[in-house]
């Protein structure tokens, strides 16, 4: 979905970190936000609205619109566009309560 412009100053040698998105490992560059890292793997959507379960994805990337809300390290309603990636983070889509309870984690647990 998105491609990084490697010719920009300082981006070519950035340290890599690995995080987990929906049970799958993804690589990001240190300093990236969670939203940028997830968008780089084309997630389709990152959350669903509470009332109609409409799919949404990060939009403004500056903390204004709240379309980037995700579950990060077990904490719901986190603004993924404002949180830098860290090694080992576990990131999940933000789903409405009716569907979130039906989902298992990467170990098969609720």
N, C-alpha and C positions, 0 to 999 in steps of 0.2 A: 504494500500500500504506500509506504513512504520510503524514500531512499535518502541516505545521508550524503551530504556534499563533502566528500573526503578532502577536497582541496581547501576547505576553510581552515584557517589557522588554528592549530592546536587539536584538531579532531583525529588525526591519523594515528597517533601513538597513545591514545587514551587507554587507561586500564580497563579491562573487561571484568564484569561481574556476572554471576549466574543467579537467576531467580526462577521461581516456578509460577507459571500461569496456567490455571485450570489443570494442574497435575503434570504439565509438560515443562521441561527446562527451556529457558530462553536466555540468550546473552544480551547484555546491554553494556553501554559504556558508562564508566563512573562519571557521575555528574548528570546523567540523564534523569528525567522524571520517570515515575512508574508509567504514566500515561504514554510518554514517548516510546518507552521500551515495548509496551504492549501493542501500540499502534504499528510498530515496525514488523510485527508478525501477522498483521492483518486479522484481528480477532473477530471481525464481523460486527460485534457489539461488545460493550464492556459492562453494561447494566441494563435492567429492564425497569420501566416505570412501575411504581407500586399499584396503581389502579388498573391500568389496562395491559400491563406487561409489554409495553412497546419497547423495542430495542433502541438503545441510545449508545453513543460513543463520545469520547472527548471532543469538545468543539472549540472553546475559546483558548484553552491551554494557558490560562492565566488566573484561574480561581474565581471567575465571575459566574459562569453558567451552571455549574454543578452537574453537568452531564457526564463528568468523569468519575462519579462516585463508584468506588470499588471496595471490596473487602481485602484489606492488607494485613497480613500476619494475624488473622482472626478477628480483626476489628472492622466492623462495617462502617459505611458512610464516610470513607476516607477520600479526600480530593486527590486523586492520583496525579493530577497535573502539578501539584504543589509538593509532592513527596519525592525526594531523590531515591534512586535505587540503592540497595545494599545487598551485599552477598547473602544468599540464602533466603531472601524474602519469599513469602508465599502469597500470591495474589490470585484472587478469584473474582468472577463477575459478581456484581451486586444484583441479586435477584429478589423479587417480591417474596414476602414470607411464605406464601402458599407453595411456591416452587423451590425455595431455598431449603426447606426442610426435607425435600425428597432427594437431595443431592448427597452423594458420598464424597469424602475426601480422597486423596491419592492412595490412602491405605485401606479404603473400603469402609471407613467409619462415617457416621453421621456428623 
